[in-house]
Amino acid sequence: MNQKEQTLGLEDIQRIVDGWISGTGAGYFSPLTNTAILAEECGEVASIMARRYGDQRAKDSDRISDRALADEMADVLWVLCALANQTGISLTEAFRNNLAKKNVRDSERFS
């Protein structure tokens, strides 16, 4: 199975991020540093969104490639997984709990 055909769940992604950081990388940055990096990466996503879909327009010298938004979103996911790993949070479990909360809280909200 090649990389494109492989389905990855959040647990898989968290494990891959941990393996890379612990092996190939230089180890985890501090949680505070990773929080700042997460904010930076979210800002890069916001910048692309503002220029591609909002009222701001990119300068000719700053043309946004088709893959830039996907790459920046993947950077957000990477750092979020690193933070989850550092704090002992399963994003799969957190997502399930969050979805259950939304299903109760918002069950009639959009009817």
Buried (B, 14 or more C-beta within 10 A) or exposed (E): EEEEEEEEEBEEBBBEBBEEBEEEEEEBBEEEEBBEBBEEBBEBBEBBBEBBEEEEEEEEEEEBEEEBBEEBBEBBBBBBBBBBBBEEBBBBEEEEEEEEEEEEEEEEEEE
